[in-house]
């Protein structure tokens, strides 16, 4: 019997949300295909030296949760708004590489550079100016990539 991918799934469940190999199709349906074309999760899912065997399980579960459970939920938040919220969260947490990806995803989902800048205005007000400036440096680099 196979192991379930997460605590909500039985060992027999199959389908897109249980298979990270279908990520490109899910991203296309989520409206963030261009970001996926340039940036894949393979570097993050690959084993690293000294990583325990269950490290792959963690990375697979986290990927499935984010890209097949959270992103497709568009009844109340569209992808553009979800992208901007994700930028705010990553900037507030100070997770700079994920922030870079979230900015790209937000822009590829219809957010404008001006809207992303406004997110940093809010981050400065609620999470601190230093954190906002640090994150804005990442945003400026992403804007330069796209110029």
Order of alpha helices (4+ residues) and beta strands (2+ residues): alpha-alpha-alpha-alpha-alpha-alpha-alpha-alpha
